[in-house]
Amino acid sequence: NDTEVTEKLEEVVLIWTKQIRHVLVESEQIRREADDVGPAAELEHWRSRMSSFNSLLDEIKSSRVKKIISILQAARSKTLQQWKELDGSITIAANEAKDNVRYLYALDKFFGPLANASPVTVMEHIPSLMNTVCMIYCTSPYYNTSEHMTSLFLKITNQMINTCKTYLCEGVSKIWDLD
């Protein structure tokens, strides 16, 4: 019944809404990465994003925030519609990041051999790697877009090129003498 308290709480929720929208917009922006970054960077990106959104979800589910939302619900505040939409968007983003991390962890076992092996050894891992990528594409509800898959293939290719360059430049006087 206290309109002054309700207005103050609505101001707080509007500030939170603005901050959360900013986080969501930033998370959807195109990433700037080096041209030769490998697939481990993809996993690290999604891990970081998962951590950020899980922290945000934890904050939203805190007792302090719940109390404020409950008071505004009792006051039938119009700011709650925006809040509910953002809460849903955050939940979706957190679920996407968590799911993508889970699927990309299936590739983690290939990152070491891709980065540290000889080209011959890398070739031995490619069939299993491609099967895992295919599994991710076929089963992941979020990662199976052409944008995500293209980025992943680009990073895998970058890592293979870097591995070959390192192999060729390590103590070799004549490239033609190599297998």
VOVEX-103978 format. One line per field, with one value per residue: x, y, z of N, C-alpha, C, O, CB in turn. Coordinates in Angstrom, 2 decimals. Glycine has a CB too. Layout:
BEGIN
n_u	[X ...]
n_v	[Y ...]
n_w	[Z ...]
ca_u	[X ...]
ca_v	[Y ...]
ca_w	[Z ...]
c_u	[X ...]
c_v	[Y ...]
c_w	[Z ...]
o_u	[X ...]
o_v	[Y ...]
o_w	[Z ...]
cb_u	[X ...]
cb_v	[Y ...]
cb_w	[Z ...]
//
This chain:
BEGIN
n_u	[0.81 2.13 3.03 5.37 7.47 7.01 7.54 10.28 11.31 10.56 12.21 14.69 14.42 14.16 16.73 18.20 17.11 18.01 20.79 20.94 19.94 22.02 24.11 23.06 22.96 25.69 26.61 25.67 27.06 29.38 32.28 35.66 38.46 41.76 43.30 44.42 43.43 42.70 40.51 40.20 39.76 37.12 35.72 36.56 35.41 32.64 32.60 33.25 31.09 29.02 29.65 29.29 26.51 25.40 26.15 24.69 22.09 22.11 22.19 19.75 18.02 18.39 17.52 17.07 16.46 14.20 12.44 12.00 10.79 8.51 7.19 6.65 4.98 2.78 2.02 1.16 2.83 3.80 6.33 7.13 6.55 8.52 10.67 10.11 10.35 13.08 14.19 13.48 14.99 17.59 17.69 17.44 19.81 21.72 21.17 21.80 24.58 25.50 24.75 26.23 28.85 28.88 28.64 30.91 32.93 33.17 34.85 37.21 39.19 40.49 41.88 44.50 46.07 45.68 47.06 49.67 50.79 52.38 51.93 51.16 50.11 48.03 46.38 45.49 43.65 41.60 39.25 37.79 37.46 35.87 33.59 32.71 32.18 30.11 28.23 27.73 26.56 24.26 22.85 22.91 20.89 21.40 23.95 24.02 23.97 24.72 26.44 27.78 28.94 30.56 32.39 33.59 34.76 36.55 38.30 39.31 40.64 42.49 44.05 45.15 46.69 48.51 49.80 51.05 52.75 54.43 55.60 57.01 58.86 60.53 63.68 64.37 66.24 65.93 62.95 62.15 63.25 61.63 59.08]
n_v	[-1.20 1.14 3.57 4.99 3.29 1.22 2.53 3.09 0.49 -0.35 1.30 0.20 -2.37 -1.65 -0.64 -3.00 -4.43 -2.98 -3.39 -6.18 -6.52 -5.31 -7.13 -9.37 -8.38 -7.90 -10.53 -11.60 -10.40 -10.34 -12.27 -11.29 -12.75 -14.11 -14.94 -17.47 -19.05 -21.94 -24.89 -25.20 -22.70 -22.23 -23.91 -22.72 -20.17 -20.77 -21.91 -19.70 -18.06 -19.63 -19.59 -16.85 -16.46 -18.33 -17.22 -14.88 -15.95 -17.12 -14.83 -13.63 -15.48 -15.10 -14.46 -11.78 -10.54 -12.04 -11.24 -8.54 -8.80 -10.20 -8.28 -6.37 -7.89 -8.17 -5.56 -5.29 -4.42 -2.94 -3.25 -5.82 -7.45 -6.99 -7.86 -10.61 -11.49 -10.99 -12.66 -15.14 -15.03 -14.99 -17.47 -19.15 -18.46 -19.29 -22.03 -22.70 -22.15 -23.97 -26.42 -26.33 -26.35 -28.88 -30.52 -29.69 -30.55 -33.17 -33.04 -32.32 -34.24 -34.46 -32.13 -31.96 -33.93 -32.72 -30.35 -31.01 -33.16 -35.04 -34.45 -36.90 -38.34 -36.64 -37.04 -39.61 -39.16 -37.75 -39.10 -39.99 -37.55 -36.16 -37.77 -37.22 -34.48 -34.62 -35.98 -33.99 -32.06 -33.41 -33.93 -31.83 -29.32 -26.61 -26.01 -26.78 -25.06 -23.46 -21.35 -21.83 -24.34 -23.78 -22.02 -23.74 -25.71 -24.06 -23.37 -25.88 -26.49 -24.38 -25.16 -27.55 -26.60 -24.96 -26.93 -28.41 -26.43 -25.96 -28.47 -28.63 -26.60 -27.27 -27.84 -28.67 -29.04 -29.56 -29.64 -31.52 -33.87 -35.00 -37.37]
n_w	[0.00 0.36 -1.65 -2.09 -1.28 -3.08 -5.52 -5.20 -5.12 -7.67 -9.19 -8.51 -9.63 -12.31 -12.79 -12.43 -14.55 -16.75 -16.49 -16.77 -19.36 -20.72 -20.23 -21.58 -24.23 -24.70 -24.58 -26.92 -28.92 -31.65 -31.38 -31.02 -32.16 -32.36 -35.50 -35.56 -33.52 -31.54 -31.07 -28.32 -27.33 -27.94 -26.20 -23.81 -24.07 -23.88 -21.36 -19.77 -20.36 -19.35 -16.63 -16.07 -16.60 -14.84 -12.40 -12.53 -12.53 -9.97 -8.41 -9.09 -7.99 -5.35 -1.90 -1.29 -3.76 -4.42 -2.39 -3.02 -5.54 -4.79 -3.21 -5.18 -6.78 -5.11 -5.09 -7.62 -9.75 -12.82 -13.84 -13.58 -15.75 -17.70 -16.19 -15.85 -18.51 -18.97 -17.04 -18.09 -20.48 -19.49 -18.25 -20.48 -21.86 -19.98 -19.89 -22.54 -22.60 -20.65 -21.81 -24.20 -23.20 -22.07 -24.37 -25.83 -24.16 -24.87 -26.98 -25.85 -25.29 -27.68 -28.05 -26.95 -28.49 -31.01 -30.71 -29.92 -31.28 -33.94 -37.49 -38.64 -36.47 -35.80 -38.00 -37.46 -35.46 -36.59 -37.80 -35.47 -34.19 -36.07 -36.00 -33.41 -33.63 -35.46 -33.90 -31.98 -33.62 -34.44 -32.07 -30.19 -28.80 -28.98 -30.08 -32.69 -34.93 -38.07 -37.76 -35.27 -35.82 -38.04 -36.90 -35.05 -36.77 -38.14 -36.06 -35.38 -37.75 -37.78 -35.56 -36.50 -38.63 -37.23 -35.71 -37.73 -38.80 -36.61 -36.39 -38.82 -38.54 -36.44 -35.74 -38.34 -41.19 -43.86 -45.45 -47.28 -46.51 -44.66 -43.59]
ca_u	[0.00 3.01 3.45 6.76 8.31 6.82 8.27 11.72 11.62 10.45 13.44 15.75 14.19 14.48 18.19 18.62 16.68 18.94 22.08 20.81 19.85 23.38 24.84 22.53 23.40 27.12 26.85 25.27 27.90 30.37 33.56 36.88 39.47 42.92 43.07 44.95 42.98 42.29 39.18 40.12 39.21 35.66 35.29 36.81 34.39 31.36 32.78 33.17 29.71 28.23 29.94 28.65 25.06 25.04 26.27 23.54 20.93 22.20 21.83 18.31 17.30 18.73 16.35 16.87 15.75 12.87 11.60 11.62 9.84 7.25 6.53 6.13 3.84 1.65 1.60 0.76 3.70 3.91 7.73 7.39 6.46 9.88 11.53 9.85 10.93 14.53 14.48 13.41 16.13 18.80 17.60 17.75 21.23 22.47 21.00 22.58 26.00 25.74 24.63 27.36 30.04 28.77 28.96 32.29 33.83 33.39 35.98 38.38 40.23 41.21 42.62 45.92 46.69 45.67 48.03 51.03 51.20 52.90 50.83 50.71 49.27 46.81 45.55 44.87 42.56 40.56 37.96 37.07 37.11 34.73 32.41 32.25 31.58 28.83 27.33 27.33 25.65 22.99 22.14 22.88 19.77 21.83 25.21 23.92 23.72 25.84 27.39 28.61 29.72 31.60 33.40 34.32 35.60 37.63 39.26 39.98 41.56 43.59 44.93 45.88 47.70 49.55 50.56 51.92 53.79 55.37 56.32 57.92 59.89 61.31 64.97 64.41 67.06 65.34 61.59 61.98 63.73 60.61 58.08]
ca_v	[0.00 2.30 3.84 5.46 2.08 0.53 3.28 2.87 -0.88 -0.38 1.92 -0.80 -3.42 -1.07 -0.60 -4.38 -4.79 -2.34 -4.08 -7.53 -6.36 -5.01 -8.41 -10.19 -7.81 -8.17 -11.95 -11.94 -9.71 -11.16 -12.35 -10.97 -13.74 -14.17 -15.78 -18.83 -19.64 -23.34 -25.26 -25.07 -21.36 -22.34 -24.47 -21.70 -19.13 -21.24 -22.06 -18.36 -17.61 -20.41 -19.05 -15.53 -16.58 -19.03 -16.23 -13.99 -16.71 -17.24 -13.53 -13.44 -16.39 -14.80 -14.10 -10.33 -10.26 -12.65 -10.39 -7.35 -9.23 -10.53 -7.02 -5.77 -8.69 -7.80 -4.21 -5.40 -3.51 -3.20 -3.54 -7.27 -8.10 -6.92 -8.69 -12.01 -11.76 -11.06 -13.87 -16.23 -14.91 -15.39 -18.92 -19.75 -18.25 -20.16 -23.42 -22.85 -22.22 -25.23 -27.49 -26.25 -26.80 -30.33 -31.14 -29.40 -31.38 -34.41 -32.79 -31.95 -35.28 -34.31 -30.87 -32.25 -34.49 -31.75 -29.28 -31.45 -34.37 -34.88 -34.49 -38.28 -38.66 -35.84 -37.73 -40.78 -38.70 -37.02 -39.81 -39.93 -36.15 -35.83 -38.48 -36.47 -33.24 -35.03 -36.28 -32.70 -31.43 -34.15 -34.06 -30.62 -28.44 -25.22 -25.84 -27.34 -24.04 -23.35 -20.38 -22.50 -25.41 -23.16 -21.51 -24.90 -26.27 -23.10 -23.48 -27.17 -26.33 -23.52 -25.94 -28.50 -25.82 -24.58 -28.14 -28.73 -25.40 -26.23 -29.69 -28.34 -25.63 -27.75 -28.48 -29.28 -28.27 -29.77 -30.14 -32.66 -35.09 -35.50 -38.31]
ca_w	[0.00 0.42 -3.04 -2.10 -1.24 -4.36 -6.55 -4.99 -5.54 -9.13 -9.70 -8.36 -10.63 -13.62 -12.89 -12.66 -15.89 -17.68 -16.37 -17.32 -20.82 -21.18 -20.21 -22.67 -25.52 -24.82 -24.81 -28.28 -29.88 -32.34 -30.66 -31.74 -31.80 -33.25 -36.68 -35.41 -32.26 -31.68 -30.55 -26.87 -27.07 -28.03 -24.92 -22.78 -24.24 -23.35 -19.91 -19.21 -20.50 -18.40 -15.30 -15.95 -16.51 -13.61 -11.33 -12.65 -12.07 -8.52 -7.84 -9.28 -7.11 -3.95 -1.08 -1.39 -5.00 -4.32 -1.53 -3.78 -6.58 -4.09 -2.84 -6.41 -7.22 -4.25 -5.48 -9.02 -10.50 -14.26 -14.18 -13.46 -17.06 -18.27 -15.35 -16.18 -19.83 -18.81 -16.27 -19.07 -21.40 -18.75 -18.07 -21.79 -22.13 -19.07 -20.35 -23.77 -22.27 -19.95 -22.78 -25.13 -22.47 -21.95 -25.65 -26.23 -23.36 -25.60 -27.88 -25.05 -25.39 -28.95 -28.10 -26.71 -29.69 -32.11 -30.47 -29.58 -31.99 -35.30 -38.47 -38.82 -35.32 -35.94 -39.00 -36.83 -34.58 -37.34 -37.90 -34.19 -33.98 -36.94 -35.46 -32.24 -34.13 -36.06 -32.78 -31.42 -34.58 -34.50 -30.81 -29.37 -29.14 -29.16 -30.80 -34.04 -35.95 -39.01 -37.19 -34.27 -36.43 -38.87 -35.97 -34.51 -37.83 -38.38 -34.97 -35.52 -38.88 -37.30 -34.70 -37.34 -39.36 -36.27 -35.37 -38.88 -38.88 -35.52 -36.75 -39.92 -38.15 -35.31 -36.01 -39.66 -42.14 -45.19 -45.36 -48.20 -45.86 -43.73 -44.10]
c_u	[0.85 3.57 4.89 7.73 8.22 7.59 9.78 12.12 11.51 11.69 14.60 15.62 14.50 15.99 18.72 18.29 17.64 20.30 22.02 20.70 21.23 24.21 24.37 22.98 24.88 27.39 26.52 26.14 28.92 31.68 34.70 37.96 40.62 42.63 43.51 44.52 42.43 40.95 39.08 39.55 37.68 35.09 35.45 35.79 33.07 31.44 32.63 31.74 28.78 28.43 29.24 27.14 24.61 25.15 25.07 22.26 20.93 21.77 20.32 17.50 17.60 17.48 16.05 16.07 14.34 11.91 11.10 10.59 8.49 6.48 5.92 4.97 2.60 1.10 1.12 1.53 3.78 5.34 8.02 7.30 7.84 10.82 11.35 10.45 12.45 14.95 14.46 14.59 17.43 18.82 17.95 19.24 22.10 22.36 21.79 24.06 26.34 25.72 25.83 28.66 30.02 29.14 30.40 33.31 34.08 34.56 37.29 39.51 41.03 42.11 44.12 46.61 46.71 46.77 49.47 51.55 51.84 51.72 50.29 49.77 47.96 45.86 44.83 43.65 41.39 39.25 37.14 36.61 35.88 33.45 31.84 31.59 30.21 27.80 26.83 26.30 24.26 22.19 22.04 21.71 20.20 23.02 25.12 23.55 24.93 26.88 28.33 29.51 30.84 32.73 34.24 35.25 36.78 38.71 40.01 41.01 42.75 44.57 45.75 46.99 48.84 50.42 51.52 53.05 54.85 56.23 57.36 59.08 60.79 62.55 65.09 65.26 66.50 63.97 61.43 62.49 62.72 59.69 56.90]
c_v	[1.26 2.56 4.32 4.28 1.34 1.22 3.08 1.47 -1.03 0.24 0.93 -1.88 -2.89 -0.96 -2.01 -4.81 -4.22 -3.05 -5.48 -7.47 -6.11 -6.30 -9.30 -9.69 -8.08 -9.63 -12.37 -11.26 -10.67 -11.11 -11.97 -11.94 -13.66 -15.15 -17.23 -19.52 -21.05 -23.63 -25.18 -23.70 -21.37 -22.87 -23.43 -20.58 -19.55 -21.49 -20.72 -17.83 -18.35 -19.88 -17.72 -15.66 -17.36 -18.09 -15.29 -14.69 -16.86 -15.94 -13.29 -14.32 -16.13 -14.32 -12.60 -9.97 -10.84 -11.82 -9.17 -7.70 -9.57 -9.27 -6.37 -6.58 -8.34 -6.43 -4.16 -4.41 -3.92 -3.54 -5.04 -7.99 -8.13 -7.85 -10.17 -12.39 -11.89 -12.31 -15.09 -16.21 -15.35 -16.90 -19.64 -19.64 -19.15 -21.62 -23.68 -23.01 -23.55 -26.41 -27.51 -26.70 -28.33 -31.03 -30.89 -30.16 -32.72 -34.27 -32.56 -32.96 -35.18 -33.07 -31.08 -32.83 -33.52 -30.71 -29.78 -32.64 -34.03 -34.92 -35.91 -38.69 -37.88 -36.53 -38.94 -40.39 -38.08 -37.81 -39.75 -38.52 -35.77 -36.54 -37.74 -35.16 -33.54 -35.32 -34.97 -32.04 -32.10 -34.12 -32.79 -29.72 -27.00 -25.07 -26.25 -26.31 -23.96 -22.37 -21.04 -23.56 -24.85 -22.64 -22.65 -25.50 -25.34 -23.23 -24.82 -27.09 -25.48 -24.32 -26.94 -27.78 -25.42 -25.76 -28.50 -27.70 -25.63 -27.44 -29.41 -27.44 -26.11 -28.50 -29.15 -28.42 -28.40 -30.39 -31.41 -33.96 -35.71 -36.52 -37.56]
c_w	[0.00 -0.98 -3.12 -2.11 -2.57 -5.47 -6.43 -5.46 -7.06 -9.78 -9.63 -9.43 -12.04 -13.84 -13.17 -14.09 -16.93 -17.67 -17.00 -18.84 -21.41 -21.26 -21.37 -24.04 -25.74 -25.16 -26.25 -29.34 -30.47 -31.57 -31.58 -31.24 -32.80 -34.39 -36.48 -34.12 -32.50 -31.02 -29.03 -26.49 -27.12 -26.72 -23.81 -22.87 -23.60 -21.85 -19.21 -19.24 -19.52 -16.99 -15.08 -15.76 -15.28 -12.40 -11.34 -12.17 -10.54 -7.84 -7.94 -8.34 -5.63 -3.20 -1.17 -2.63 -4.95 -3.47 -2.30 -4.84 -5.94 -3.71 -4.07 -6.98 -6.41 -4.63 -6.94 -9.91 -11.97 -14.68 -14.17 -14.80 -17.72 -17.50 -15.69 -17.53 -19.73 -18.05 -17.20 -20.03 -20.74 -18.58 -19.37 -22.08 -21.24 -19.49 -21.62 -23.46 -21.59 -20.92 -23.74 -24.46 -22.38 -23.26 -26.07 -25.39 -24.04 -26.58 -27.14 -25.18 -26.69 -28.97 -27.88 -27.93 -30.87 -31.94 -30.36 -30.37 -33.34 -36.27 -38.69 -37.69 -35.37 -36.91 -38.40 -35.99 -35.34 -37.47 -36.60 -33.89 -34.80 -36.49 -34.26 -32.65 -34.74 -34.96 -32.15 -32.33 -34.55 -33.21 -29.97 -29.76 -29.42 -30.11 -32.27 -35.10 -36.87 -38.47 -36.20 -34.91 -37.31 -38.00 -35.41 -35.56 -38.15 -37.31 -35.01 -36.64 -38.48 -36.46 -35.51 -38.12 -38.43 -35.88 -36.50 -39.01 -37.81 -35.86 -37.83 -39.51 -37.02 -35.76 -37.36 -40.58 -43.56 -45.03 -46.19 -47.60 -44.91 -44.41 -44.64]
o_u	[0.35 4.48 5.56 8.71 9.23 8.22 10.47 13.15 12.29 12.16 15.40 16.61 15.03 16.47 19.58 19.09 18.03 20.88 22.95 21.30 21.57 24.93 25.19 23.33 25.28 28.30 27.03 25.98 29.28 32.14 34.71 38.31 40.46 41.82 43.01 45.17 41.79 40.33 37.97 38.93 37.03 34.10 34.57 35.34 32.46 30.45 31.95 31.26 27.88 27.46 28.67 26.57 23.55 24.33 24.53 21.45 19.88 21.08 19.70 16.40 17.11 16.53 14.88 15.12 13.39 10.73 9.93 9.61 7.44 5.26 4.79 4.07 1.50 -0.09 0.73 0.95 3.81 5.55 9.04 7.91 8.27 11.65 12.34 10.99 13.04 15.95 15.32 15.14 18.26 19.87 18.67 19.86 23.09 23.34 22.38 24.72 27.35 26.56 26.37 29.48 31.04 29.88 31.05 34.43 35.12 35.19 38.36 40.68 42.11 43.00 44.93 47.62 47.66 47.36 50.39 52.68 51.84 50.64 49.09 48.73 46.90 44.66 43.71 42.73 40.31 38.19 35.93 35.50 34.95 32.36 30.62 30.57 29.26 26.63 25.65 25.29 23.24 20.97 21.15 21.56 19.45 23.09 26.09 22.87 26.03 28.08 29.55 30.69 31.95 33.91 35.47 36.41 37.89 39.90 41.20 42.14 43.89 45.79 46.93 48.10 50.01 51.63 52.67 54.18 56.05 57.44 58.49 60.17 61.75 62.47 65.85 65.01 66.59 63.83 60.64 62.20 62.92 59.54 55.94]
o_v	[2.34 1.87 4.09 4.28 0.89 0.56 2.93 1.30 -1.77 -0.25 0.83 -2.25 -3.63 -1.17 -2.20 -5.46 -4.91 -3.29 -5.89 -8.29 -6.63 -6.53 -9.92 -10.48 -8.45 -9.94 -13.37 -11.53 -11.67 -10.04 -12.28 -11.95 -13.21 -16.06 -18.12 -20.46 -21.32 -22.73 -25.10 -23.57 -20.61 -22.35 -23.28 -20.08 -18.78 -21.30 -20.61 -17.23 -17.75 -19.74 -17.48 -15.04 -17.07 -18.16 -14.94 -14.08 -16.75 -15.96 -12.81 -13.93 -16.84 -13.83 -12.20 -9.20 -10.19 -11.70 -8.82 -6.98 -9.25 -9.21 -5.88 -6.01 -8.23 -6.16 -3.10 -3.67 -5.11 -4.05 -5.48 -9.04 -9.16 -8.54 -10.91 -13.48 -12.80 -12.94 -15.97 -17.26 -16.01 -17.54 -20.63 -20.61 -19.71 -22.36 -24.75 -23.90 -24.17 -27.30 -28.57 -27.36 -28.98 -32.02 -31.79 -30.39 -33.33 -35.26 -32.60 -32.58 -35.76 -32.96 -30.43 -32.29 -33.50 -30.26 -29.04 -33.08 -32.89 -35.37 -36.09 -39.31 -38.41 -36.60 -39.26 -41.19 -37.90 -37.21 -39.48 -38.31 -35.14 -35.98 -37.64 -34.77 -32.78 -34.94 -34.85 -31.53 -31.42 -34.26 -32.69 -29.38 -26.24 -24.11 -26.08 -26.64 -24.35 -22.55 -20.85 -23.67 -25.39 -22.82 -22.54 -25.78 -25.81 -23.22 -24.88 -27.57 -25.81 -24.18 -27.14 -28.30 -25.54 -25.63 -28.86 -28.07 -25.52 -27.44 -29.91 -27.53 -25.42 -29.68 -30.11 -27.22 -27.47 -31.51 -32.29 -35.03 -36.81 -36.52 -38.17]
o_w	[-0.32 -1.43 -4.13 -2.86 -3.11 -6.29 -7.44 -6.11 -7.66 -10.80 -10.56 -10.07 -12.87 -14.95 -14.03 -14.75 -17.87 -18.73 -17.68 -19.54 -22.48 -22.24 -22.05 -24.91 -26.84 -25.94 -26.73 -30.53 -29.87 -31.17 -32.77 -30.06 -33.94 -34.25 -37.17 -33.67 -33.52 -30.46 -28.50 -25.43 -26.41 -26.19 -22.97 -21.83 -22.87 -21.14 -18.19 -18.28 -18.94 -16.24 -14.02 -14.87 -14.72 -11.49 -10.29 -11.47 -9.90 -6.82 -6.99 -7.93 -4.76 -3.80 -1.13 -2.56 -5.39 -3.79 -2.23 -5.02 -6.51 -3.86 -4.02 -7.60 -6.95 -4.51 -7.43 -10.71 -12.29 -15.78 -14.69 -14.97 -18.24 -18.09 -15.79 -17.68 -20.33 -18.38 -17.11 -20.35 -21.36 -18.74 -19.35 -22.51 -21.70 -19.45 -21.78 -23.99 -21.91 -20.84 -24.05 -25.09 -22.59 -23.25 -26.61 -25.84 -23.80 -26.95 -27.74 -25.19 -26.79 -29.82 -28.54 -28.38 -31.65 -32.93 -30.70 -30.13 -33.78 -35.91 -38.92 -37.93 -35.02 -36.65 -38.79 -35.82 -34.78 -37.28 -36.63 -33.39 -34.29 -36.59 -34.10 -32.09 -34.55 -35.09 -31.83 -31.86 -34.64 -33.24 -29.12 -30.93 -30.04 -30.87 -33.00 -36.08 -36.49 -38.72 -36.27 -34.58 -37.32 -38.32 -35.31 -35.26 -38.40 -37.62 -34.71 -36.48 -38.81 -36.63 -35.22 -38.24 -38.79 -35.74 -36.25 -39.30 -38.09 -35.64 -37.75 -40.08 -36.68 -36.11 -37.50 -40.73 -44.36 -44.54 -45.83 -48.12 -44.41 -45.63 -45.12]
cb_u	[-0.92 4.17 2.54 7.04 7.88 5.32 7.94 12.09 10.67 9.19 13.79 15.70 12.74 13.83 18.83 17.95 15.25 19.13 22.49 19.56 18.90 24.06 24.63 21.01 23.12 27.84 26.03 23.84 28.60 30.56 33.78 37.31 38.87 44.20 43.80 46.45 41.90 43.33 38.85 41.52 39.77 35.25 36.09 38.22 34.19 30.92 34.15 34.10 29.22 28.61 31.44 28.94 24.53 25.94 27.59 23.38 20.90 23.62 22.59 17.93 17.66 19.85 16.58 18.23 16.52 12.98 12.38 12.86 10.40 7.53 7.54 7.24 4.16 2.06 2.76 -0.75 5.11 3.41 8.66 6.42 5.43 10.43 11.22 8.35 10.57 15.04 13.45 12.11 16.26 18.86 16.20 16.92 21.61 21.97 19.51 22.36 26.40 24.69 23.33 27.51 30.11 27.33 28.02 32.55 33.24 32.11 35.69 37.99 39.59 40.22 42.08 46.07 45.97 44.30 47.67 51.07 50.00 53.95 51.29 51.92 50.01 47.13 46.41 45.90 43.09 41.07 38.20 37.96 38.29 35.04 32.78 33.43 32.52 29.02 28.06 28.57 26.24 23.26 22.78 24.20 18.77 22.19 26.28 22.91 23.42 25.34 26.62 27.73 28.82 31.00 32.74 33.34 34.78 37.07 38.55 38.95 40.84 43.04 44.11 44.92 47.07 48.92 49.60 51.08 53.18 54.63 55.33 57.16 59.24 60.46 65.23 62.98 68.53 66.26 60.59 62.70 65.00 59.78 57.63]
cb_v	[0.00 2.07 4.88 6.37 1.15 0.46 4.76 3.05 -1.88 0.36 3.19 -1.43 -3.94 0.31 -0.02 -5.33 -4.28 -0.86 -4.18 -8.25 -5.20 -3.98 -9.14 -10.22 -6.28 -7.80 -12.78 -11.55 -8.52 -10.69 -13.78 -9.46 -15.17 -14.59 -15.20 -18.78 -18.75 -24.24 -26.66 -25.26 -20.35 -23.26 -25.75 -21.14 -18.83 -22.52 -22.67 -17.41 -17.82 -21.91 -18.89 -14.68 -17.26 -20.26 -15.44 -13.53 -18.10 -17.62 -12.41 -13.74 -17.83 -13.73 -14.49 -9.60 -10.84 -14.05 -9.95 -6.70 -10.46 -11.37 -6.05 -5.65 -10.20 -7.82 -3.22 -5.16 -3.47 -1.98 -2.83 -7.89 -7.35 -5.45 -8.44 -12.27 -10.64 -9.83 -14.05 -16.15 -13.46 -14.69 -19.33 -19.08 -16.77 -19.98 -23.71 -21.64 -21.05 -25.44 -27.35 -24.82 -26.17 -30.72 -30.63 -27.90 -31.61 -34.81 -31.60 -31.80 -36.66 -34.23 -29.91 -33.20 -35.76 -31.04 -28.56 -31.78 -35.29 -36.00 -33.92 -39.25 -38.36 -34.40 -38.17 -41.51 -37.70 -36.69 -41.27 -40.45 -35.24 -36.20 -39.92 -36.19 -32.56 -36.27 -37.15 -31.77 -31.49 -35.58 -35.09 -29.86 -28.45 -24.63 -26.64 -28.45 -22.65 -22.89 -19.23 -23.14 -26.32 -22.00 -20.73 -25.96 -26.52 -21.66 -23.32 -28.31 -25.71 -22.35 -26.67 -29.21 -24.57 -23.97 -29.31 -28.77 -24.00 -26.44 -30.76 -27.70 -24.35 -28.64 -29.47 -29.47 -28.74 -30.68 -29.06 -32.39 -34.78 -34.34 -39.30]
cb_w	[1.19 1.45 -3.68 -0.88 -0.07 -4.71 -6.48 -3.49 -4.85 -9.60 -8.90 -6.95 -10.56 -13.76 -11.59 -11.65 -16.15 -17.32 -14.89 -16.71 -21.18 -20.24 -18.86 -22.60 -25.56 -23.53 -23.84 -28.49 -29.24 -33.80 -30.10 -31.53 -31.76 -32.47 -37.87 -35.48 -31.60 -31.11 -30.99 -26.23 -28.09 -29.21 -24.58 -22.92 -25.73 -24.08 -19.60 -19.96 -21.95 -18.47 -15.12 -17.19 -17.76 -13.41 -11.46 -14.12 -12.73 -8.11 -8.56 -10.73 -7.46 -3.88 0.39 -1.41 -6.20 -3.73 -0.27 -4.45 -7.37 -2.83 -2.16 -7.45 -7.09 -2.77 -5.28 -9.16 -9.88 -15.05 -13.21 -12.49 -17.97 -18.23 -13.88 -16.18 -20.81 -18.10 -15.12 -19.85 -21.90 -17.37 -17.60 -22.91 -21.92 -17.62 -20.59 -24.69 -21.35 -18.86 -23.57 -25.66 -21.05 -21.53 -26.73 -26.12 -21.97 -26.37 -28.76 -23.59 -25.28 -30.09 -27.06 -25.54 -30.09 -32.18 -29.21 -28.15 -32.20 -35.65 -39.79 -38.88 -34.02 -36.44 -40.19 -35.96 -33.58 -38.73 -38.28 -33.05 -34.35 -38.39 -35.07 -31.28 -35.19 -36.96 -31.71 -31.24 -35.99 -34.87 -30.00 -29.49 -28.02 -27.82 -30.12 -34.06 -35.32 -40.39 -36.49 -33.20 -37.26 -39.71 -34.81 -34.02 -39.10 -38.41 -33.62 -35.81 -40.08 -36.49 -33.64 -38.32 -39.99 -35.02 -35.09 -40.18 -38.71 -34.18 -37.24 -41.04 -37.74 -34.43 -34.97 -40.23 -42.11 -46.08 -45.82 -49.51 -45.11 -43.17 -43.01]
//
